[in-house]
Amino acid sequence: MKLLQLILNVLWVVFCGFWMALGYLVAALICFVLIVTIPFGIASLRIAGYVLWPFGRTTVERPDAGAPSFVGNVIWLVFAGWWLALGHLLTSIPLFVSVIGIPFGWANLKLIPISLMPLGREVVPTDERFGAR
């Protein structure tokens, strides 16, 4: 299973992961420059790593996330989230057209919710998620 995840992740980076991660890095740099939005920049960097290497990992809600995460997610959604979600959607379309790209198209669609609301979530290995329940 780990070998399959490695192969999928390498192909993902080649076909779409690098460009999408670059979008998150640009969003993080803008957030770091504006100082007040540094927490958004940290979240964007966390997601960039996930977007760069998504197979074998997933996201779960943090139990300590509360109202500040919700407010932050609304601000993120307005200023950066919808752009990144649109990038995932537009990237998934040509992947779905090719038969070999269908798993990568689904992976792009799977990343839309975290691109819209990244605060209050953490990236965990897939095995840990099912073992933790």
C-alpha positions in Angstrom: 0.0 0.0 0.0 2.8 2.4 0.8 4.4 1.8 -2.7 1.1 2.7 -4.3 0.8 5.9 -2.3 4.3 6.8 -3.3 3.6 6.2 -7.0 0.4 8.2 -6.8 2.0 11.1 -4.9 4.9 11.3 -7.5 2.4 11.3 -10.4 0.3 13.9 -8.5 3.3 16.2 -8.1 4.1 16.0 -11.8 0.5 16.5 -13.0 -1.0 19.1 -10.7 0.3 19.0 -7.1 3.3 21.4 -7.7 1.1 24.1 -9.2 -1.6 23.9 -6.6 1.0 23.9 -3.8 2.6 27.0 -5.4 -0.8 28.7 -5.2 -0.9 28.0 -1.5 2.6 29.3 -1.0 1.7 32.5 -2.7 -1.3 32.9 -0.4 1.0 32.2 2.6 3.5 34.8 1.5 0.8 37.4 1.1 -0.5 36.5 4.6 3.0 36.8 6.1 3.6 40.2 4.6 0.3 41.5 6.1 1.5 40.5 9.6 -2.0 40.4 11.1 -2.8 37.4 8.9 0.2 35.3 9.9 -2.1 32.5 11.3 -3.7 32.3 7.9 -0.2 32.0 6.4 0.7 29.1 8.7 -2.5 27.3 7.8 -1.8 27.9 4.1 1.7 26.4 4.5 0.2 23.4 6.2 -2.2 22.9 3.4 0.5 23.4 0.8 2.4 20.4 2.2 -0.8 18.4 2.1 -1.6 19.5 -1.4 1.9 18.6 -2.5 1.7 15.0 -1.1 -2.0 14.1 -0.4 -2.2 10.3 -0.9 -1.9 8.5 2.4 -3.0 11.5 4.4 -6.3 13.1 5.3 -7.6 16.0 7.4 -9.6 15.9 10.6 -11.2 18.5 12.7 -9.3 19.6 15.7 -11.3 19.2 18.9 -10.0 22.5 20.4 -11.2 24.5 17.4 -14.0 26.9 18.2 -15.5 30.2 17.3 -12.2 31.9 16.4 -11.5 29.2 13.8 -15.0 29.7 12.4 -14.5 33.5 12.1 -11.1 33.0 10.6 -12.5 30.5 8.1 -15.1 33.0 6.9 -12.4 35.7 6.4 -10.2 33.1 4.6 -13.1 32.1 2.4 -13.8 35.6 1.3 -10.1 36.6 0.5 -8.3 33.4 -0.5 -10.3 30.2 -0.1 -12.6 30.6 -3.1 -9.6 31.3 -5.4 -7.9 28.2 -4.3 -11.1 26.1 -4.5 -11.6 27.4 -8.0 -8.0 26.3 -8.8 -8.8 22.8 -7.6 -12.0 22.7 -9.6 -10.4 23.9 -12.8 -7.4 21.6 -12.4 -9.7 18.6 -11.9 -11.6 19.1 -15.2 -8.8 18.1 -17.6 -7.8 15.3 -15.2 -11.3 13.8 -15.5 -11.1 14.0 -19.3 -8.3 11.6 -19.4 -9.0 8.1 -18.0 -5.6 7.9 -16.2 -6.2 11.2 -14.5 -9.6 10.3 -12.9 -8.1 9.5 -9.4 -6.2 12.8 -9.5 -9.4 14.6 -10.4 -11.2 13.1 -7.4 -8.2 14.0 -5.2 -8.5 17.6 -6.4 -12.2 17.7 -5.5 -11.4 16.2 -2.1 -9.1 19.1 -1.4 -11.8 21.8 -2.1 -13.3 21.7 1.5 -10.0 22.3 3.2 -9.1 25.0 0.7 -12.3 26.8 1.7 -12.0 26.3 5.5 -8.5 25.4 6.6 -8.5 26.6 10.2 -9.5 24.2 12.9 -8.3 21.2 10.9 -5.1 19.2 10.9 -3.4 16.8 8.5 -3.0 13.2 9.7 -1.8 10.0 8.2 -4.7 8.0 6.8 -4.0 5.0 9.1 -4.1 7.2 12.1 -7.5 8.6 11.3 -9.2 5.2 11.3 -7.2 3.9 14.3 -8.1 7.0 16.4 -11.8 6.5 16.1 
